[in-house]
Amino acid sequence: AVAASPLTENRLGEKVYLEADTVGGLPFQQRVLAYLPKLGPLNKTIRPGMRVRLEGKLRFPRRARNPGEYDEREFLDDRGVGWIMKARQVEIVAERASWLWTLKAWAEAVRRRVQDRFEKSLGQEEALIMTGLCLGYKGPLGRETNRAVQDAGVMHLIVPSGAKVAFVLLVAERVGMVLLPPAGRFVLAGVVGGFYTLMVGAEAPYARAFLAWLALRGSALVGREPGSFQAMLLSALAILLLRPRDLFGAGFQMTYLAVFGLVLAMPKVNEALPGRWPGWLRGSVQVLAVSFIVQFALWPTFAAYFGRGALVGVFANILLVPASGLMMGAGFLLAFAGDGPWGLLPWVVSRIARLFVRICFWFASLPGAAMDLAPFSGVELGVYYLLLLGILVLPRWKLAVCLSACGLVLWGGTALAGMARPVTRVRFICLAKGRAALVAFPDGRHWLVDAG
């Protein structure tokens, strides 16, 4: 096979996506997720584009056994993966990647250097946190820490997020403003941002941020009026042209739901803020508005993919999103400058990672910090987004009233239809030592029926 992704890790081990050629000498043109041998000596040397030979056991991804359980097959279907391999042996057949993979191989080499420095200089949990903040690969965090980050509503800071690309582009542009003319500044930021996007895997949130920046800055450079909506739409079309399956992935859906909500609402928020307010106050209100808009835009996706939503996430993001840029800067300084005099940099970065975790635990410990969510039905999804759009388009009152009325009519009509035609619902539950069914009757009664 050919290695087709960076090496990542979860609770099951180190994994890499493969473009397979043959199995047992027979043609096998399939995309495979391979879990590599634990602590295998070659694991961290694999780069995208390398040809490898693996021996192990192939299996199909598993379906969810219970409502709301992780559906391995659906998750991998969205990524075009039909097989999982548990490898016992790994052999690198050809180290030199083809020219099509060269840039990805270089980017992966730099990413490995950054991650290896964190693992060498920091404690295990601190290394995982900094890898997530800087590179979007959080790895297998402890259960309590993972839940605290999720309940604080800041999981997006340690998984793929367009904010990381935005911070890198911002720094590159600031450096370019001092040293280069506008065209040179554009080239410098494009090269740095593009390489970083490749380095972290070029997933939809990263690609969206980089391509949108490219469209906005490129249009301004050639004298055209830049438009945020057009830039977002162009970036979405470019991603789907290259990887159509991204449309069904959580990363693509979440990044564009959030950003289109911001494109619709933030110009009106900015206009409504009094000009006499001091800059720090205007900025704080803008960050608060961004947090609210993103939270409401993504609430159904939280229910669909995670089964949980953070009610305190709005306030945690006000503090931690701006701070995450400084955390990234400290992490990259450690990665490329080394430990520094007297081991000062690892001490500083480890304290930053611990502070991030403590803040997450504090927000997650607040009363009502998070709540369990059930996935929305198709009708509930339609009603929710019609009402949300009605709010976001304000003060265009006619359009807002029309959208809200459509949502309320759909809601009320569905409720009346349900009352007219009662439905009994049955959910089958697969347990380790037996099976059962949960029956919900129209009058509110519930029966739990075992297999006997």
C-alpha positions in Angstrom: 0.0 0.0 0.0 0.9 3.7 -0.1 0.7 5.7 3.2 -1.9 8.4 2.5 -2.1 10.3 5.8 0.0 11.5 8.8 0.4 9.1 11.7 -2.1 9.8 14.4 -3.0 8.1 17.7 -6.2 7.2 19.6 -7.0 4.9 22.5 -6.6 1.9 20.1 -3.1 2.8 19.1 -1.1 4.5 16.3 -3.0 4.6 13.0 -2.4 5.6 9.4 -4.7 5.6 6.3 -3.5 3.5 3.4 -4.2 3.4 -0.3 -3.9 -0.4 -0.8 -2.7 -2.0 -4.0 -2.8 -5.8 -3.3 -3.8 -8.3 -0.7 -2.1 -11.7 -0.9 -1.0 -11.0 -4.4 -4.5 -10.1 -5.6 -5.6 -6.6 -6.7 -7.2 -4.7 -3.8 -7.8 -1.0 -4.7 -9.2 0.0 -1.4 -8.7 2.6 1.3 -7.7 1.0 4.6 -7.3 2.3 8.1 -4.3 0.5 9.6 -3.5 0.2 13.3 0.3 -0.3 13.6 2.1 -2.6 16.0 2.3 -1.1 19.5 5.7 0.8 19.9 6.7 -0.5 16.4 10.2 0.8 15.5 9.1 2.0 12.1 5.8 3.6 13.1 7.1 7.2 13.4 9.3 6.9 10.3 6.3 6.4 8.0 5.6 9.5 5.8 2.8 10.1 3.3 3.7 8.7 -0.1 5.9 5.9 1.2 5.2 2.4 -0.1 4.7 -0.1 2.8 3.9 -3.8 3.3 1.9 -4.8 6.3 0.9 -8.2 7.6 -2.0 -8.6 9.9 -5.8 -9.1 10.1 -8.4 -7.3 7.9 -11.9 -6.7 9.1 -15.0 -4.6 8.3 -15.8 -1.5 10.4 -18.4 -2.3 13.0 -21.9 -0.9 13.2 -23.2 0.8 16.4 -24.9 -1.8 18.6 -27.0 0.7 20.6 -28.7 4.1 19.9 -26.2 6.9 20.3 -23.2 4.5 20.3 -20.1 5.2 18.2 -20.8 3.9 14.7 -17.4 2.9 13.3 -18.7 2.0 9.9 -20.6 5.3 9.3 -17.6 7.3 10.5 -15.2 5.6 8.1 -17.8 5.6 5.2 -17.6 9.4 5.3 -13.9 9.1 4.7 -14.1 6.5 1.9 -12.6 3.8 4.1 -14.1 0.3 3.9 -11.6 -1.8 5.8 -9.6 -1.8 9.1 -6.3 -3.6 9.6 -4.7 -4.7 12.8 -1.1 -4.9 11.7 1.4 -7.3 13.3 4.4 -6.4 11.1 5.3 -3.3 9.0 7.9 -3.1 6.3 8.9 0.1 4.4 9.3 -1.0 0.7 10.3 2.4 -0.7 11.2 5.4 1.4 11.3 7.9 -1.4 7.9 9.4 -2.0 6.8 10.3 -5.5 6.9 14.0 -6.5 3.1 14.2 -5.9 3.6 13.3 -2.2 6.9 15.2 -1.6 5.3 18.3 0.0 3.1 16.2 2.2 6.1 14.1 3.3 8.1 17.2 4.1 5.1 18.6 6.1 4.8 15.4 8.0 8.5 15.4 8.8 8.1 18.9 10.4 5.0 17.8 12.3 6.8 14.8 13.7 9.6 17.0 14.8 7.2 19.3 16.7 5.3 16.4 18.3 8.5 14.6 19.2 9.9 17.7 20.9 6.7 17.9 23.0 6.9 14.2 23.9 10.6 14.6 24.9 10.4 17.8 26.9 7.0 17.7 28.5 4.9 15.3 30.6 2.5 12.9 28.9 -0.7 14.9 29.4 1.1 18.3 28.7 2.5 16.9 25.5 -0.9 15.7 24.3 -2.5 19.1 25.2 0.2 21.1 23.3 0.1 18.7 20.3 -3.7 19.4 20.2 -3.3 23.2 20.6 -0.5 23.5 18.0 -1.3 20.7 15.5 -4.9 19.6 16.1 -3.9 16.0 17.2 -5.0 15.6 20.8 -4.3 11.9 21.0 -5.7 9.7 23.8 -6.2 12.1 26.6 -7.3 10.8 30.0 -11.1 10.3 30.3 -11.5 13.0 33.0 -9.5 15.6 31.1 -11.2 14.8 27.8 -14.6 15.2 29.4 -13.6 18.4 31.1 -12.4 19.9 27.8 -15.7 18.8 26.1 -17.9 20.1 28.9 -16.1 23.5 28.9 -17.0 23.8 25.2 -13.4 24.2 23.9 -12.7 20.8 22.3 -12.3 22.7 19.0 -9.1 24.2 20.3 -7.3 20.8 20.5 -8.8 19.2 17.3 -8.7 20.5 13.7 -9.8 24.1 13.7 -9.5 27.0 11.2 -8.5 29.3 14.1 -5.0 27.6 14.1 -4.5 28.5 10.5 -5.8 32.0 11.2 -3.2 32.6 13.9 -0.3 31.3 11.7 -1.5 33.5 8.8 -1.7 36.5 11.2 1.8 36.1 12.4 3.2 35.6 8.8 1.3 38.8 7.7 2.7 40.8 10.6 6.2 39.7 9.8 5.7 40.5 6.1 4.4 44.0 6.9 7.8 44.8 8.3 10.0 43.2 5.7 8.1 43.0 2.4 5.7 44.9 0.0 2.1 43.8 -0.3 2.8 41.2 -3.1 5.7 39.7 -1.2 3.7 39.7 2.0 0.9 37.8 0.3 3.4 35.2 -1.1 5.1 34.8 2.4 1.8 34.3 4.2 0.5 32.0 1.5 3.6 29.8 1.6 3.7 29.6 5.5 0.0 29.1 5.8 -0.2 26.6 3.0 2.7 24.5 4.4 1.1 24.6 7.9 -2.2 23.5 6.4 -0.5 20.5 4.8 1.5 19.9 8.0 -1.7 19.4 10.1 -3.4 17.2 7.5 -5.3 19.7 5.3 -8.7 18.7 6.8 -11.8 20.7 6.0 -11.5 23.3 8.8 -7.9 24.0 7.9 -8.5 24.1 4.2 -11.5 26.4 4.6 -9.5 29.0 6.6 -6.6 28.9 4.2 -8.6 29.0 1.0 -10.9 31.7 2.2 -7.9 33.8 3.2 -6.4 33.2 -0.2 -9.5 34.4 -1.9 -9.9 37.5 0.3 -6.3 38.6 0.1 -5.9 37.7 -3.5 -9.0 39.7 -4.6 -7.7 42.7 -2.6 -4.2 42.4 -4.2 -5.6 42.6 -7.7 -7.9 45.5 -6.9 -11.2 43.6 -6.6 -13.6 44.1 -3.7 -13.3 41.2 -1.3 -16.5 39.5 0.0 -16.6 37.1 2.9 -19.6 35.2 1.7 -18.0 34.7 -1.8 -14.7 33.6 -0.2 -16.4 31.0 2.0 -18.4 29.7 -0.9 -15.3 29.4 -3.2 -13.4 27.6 -0.4 -16.3 25.1 0.0 -16.5 24.5 -3.7 -12.7 23.9 -3.9 -12.7 21.4 -1.0 -15.7 19.5 -2.4 -14.2 19.4 -5.9 -11.0 17.8 -4.5 -12.8 15.6 -1.8 -16.5 15.3 -2.4 -16.9 13.0 0.6 -16.0 15.9 3.0 -19.6 17.1 2.6 -20.7 14.2 4.9 -17.9 14.7 7.5 -18.3 16.4 10.9 -15.3 18.8 10.2 -16.8 20.2 7.0 -20.3 20.6 8.4 -19.2 22.2 11.6 -16.7 24.7 10.1 -19.1 26.0 7.4 -22.2 26.1 9.7 -20.1 28.2 12.1 -18.6 30.5 9.6 -21.7 31.2 7.6 -23.5 32.1 10.8 -20.7 34.6 11.5 -20.8 36.0 7.9 -24.6 36.6 8.2 -24.7 38.1 11.7 -21.4 39.7 12.6 -21.6 42.7 10.2 -24.8 43.7 11.8 -23.4 43.2 15.3 -20.4 45.4 14.4 -22.7 48.2 13.0 -24.8 48.1 16.2 -21.9 48.7 18.6 -21.6 52.4 19.5 -18.4 54.0 18.1 -17.8 55.9 21.3 -17.1 52.6 23.2 -13.4 52.0 24.0 -11.7 49.4 21.8 -11.3 46.8 24.6 -15.1 46.9 25.3 -16.0 46.6 21.6 -13.6 43.7 21.2 -15.0 41.9 24.2 -18.6 42.2 23.0 -17.5 41.0 19.5 -15.9 37.9 20.9 -18.9 37.3 23.1 -21.2 37.6 20.0 -18.9 35.2 18.0 -19.1 32.6 20.8 -22.9 32.8 20.9 -23.4 32.6 17.2 -21.0 29.6 16.8 -22.6 27.8 19.7 -26.1 28.2 18.3 -25.1 27.3 14.8 -23.4 24.1 15.9 -25.9 22.9 18.5 -27.5 20.2 16.3 -24.1 18.9 15.2 -23.1 18.6 18.9 -26.2 16.5 19.4 -25.5 14.4 16.3 -21.8 13.7 16.7 -21.1 14.0 20.4 -24.4 13.6 22.2 -23.5 16.5 24.5 -23.5 20.3 24.5 -21.6 22.8 26.7 -23.7 25.6 28.1 -20.7 27.4 29.5 -18.8 27.2 26.2 -19.7 30.7 25.3 -17.8 32.1 28.3 -14.9 29.7 28.2 -14.2 30.6 24.6 -14.1 34.3 25.4 -11.0 33.6 27.6 -9.4 30.6 25.9 -9.7 31.3 22.1 -7.6 34.5 22.2 -5.2 32.8 24.7 -4.8 29.7 22.4 -2.8 31.9 19.9 -0.3 32.7 22.6 -0.2 29.1 23.7 0.5 28.0 20.1 3.3 30.6 19.9 4.9 29.2 23.1 4.6 25.7 21.8 6.3 26.4 18.4 9.0 28.3 20.2 9.8 25.2 22.3 9.6 23.0 19.2 12.0 25.0 17.1 14.2 26.7 19.6 14.8 23.8 21.9 14.6 23.7 25.7 16.4 27.1 26.1 18.7 28.1 29.0 18.2 26.1 32.2 15.3 24.2 30.6 13.1 27.3 30.9 10.9 26.8 27.8 9.7 23.3 28.8 8.8 24.7 32.3 6.9 27.6 30.8 5.0 25.5 28.2 4.1 22.7 30.8 2.7 25.4 33.1 0.6 26.8 30.1 -0.8 23.3 29.4 -1.6 22.7 33.0 -3.3 26.1 33.3 -5.4 25.3 30.2 -6.5 22.0 31.8 -7.3 23.7 35.1 -9.4 26.4 33.4 -11.3 23.6 31.5 -12.0 21.7 34.8 -13.2 24.9 36.4 -15.7 25.7 33.7 -16.8 22.1 33.5 -17.4 22.0 37.2 -19.9 24.9 37.2 -23.6 23.9 37.8 -25.3 23.0 34.5 -22.1 23.3 32.6 -23.1 20.8 29.9 -26.1 18.6 29.0 -26.7 15.4 27.2 -28.4 15.8 23.8 -30.4 13.5 21.6 -29.9 13.7 17.8 -32.4 16.0 16.0 -34.9 14.4 13.7 -35.1 15.8 10.1 -38.1 18.0 11.1 -36.5 19.3 14.2 -33.4 20.1 12.2 -35.4 22.1 9.7 -37.4 23.9 12.4 -34.2 24.8 14.3 -32.3 26.3 11.4 -35.3 28.2 10.0 -35.8 29.9 13.4 -32.0 30.5 13.8 -31.8 32.0 10.3 -34.8 34.2 11.2 -32.7 35.6 14.1 -29.5 35.9 12.2 -30.9 38.0 9.3 -32.2 40.7 11.6 -32.9 43.6 11.1 -34.3 42.4 7.8 -37.7 42.0 9.5 -39.8 40.8 6.5 -37.3 38.0 5.7 -36.9 37.2 9.5 -40.7 36.9 10.0 -41.1 34.7 6.9 -38.4 32.3 8.0 -39.6 32.1 11.5 -43.2 31.6 10.3 -42.1 28.7 8.1 -40.3 27.1 11.1 -43.3 27.5 13.4 -45.7 26.1 10.7 -43.5 23.1 10.2 -43.2 22.6 14.0 -46.9 23.0 14.6 -48.0 20.9 11.6 -45.7 18.0 12.6 -47.0 18.1 16.2 -50.6 18.0 15.0 -49.8 15.1 12.6 -48.2 13.2 15.5 -51.3 13.7 17.6 -53.6 12.5 14.9 -51.5 9.4 14.2 -50.0 8.0 17.4 -46.8 6.0 17.0 -45.3 3.3 19.1 -41.5 3.4 18.9 -39.1 0.4 19.6 -35.4 0.6 20.1 -33.4 -2.6 20.2 -30.5 -2.6 22.7 -27.5 -5.0 22.3 -25.7 -5.8 25.5 -22.7 -7.9 26.3 -24.7 -10.8 27.7 -28.1 -10.4 26.0 -30.5 -8.2 24.1 -33.5 -6.1 25.0 -36.0 -3.8 23.5 -37.3 -0.4 24.8 -40.9 0.2 23.8 -42.3 3.8 24.0 -46.1 3.9 23.8 -48.1 7.0 22.6 -49.6 7.5 26.0 -46.2 7.9 27.6 -45.7 4.4 29.0 -42.3 2.7 28.5 -41.6 -1.1 28.6 -38.2 -2.6 28.8 -38.5 -6.1 27.4 -35.7 -8.7 27.7 -34.9 -11.3 25.1 -36.8 -14.0 27.1 
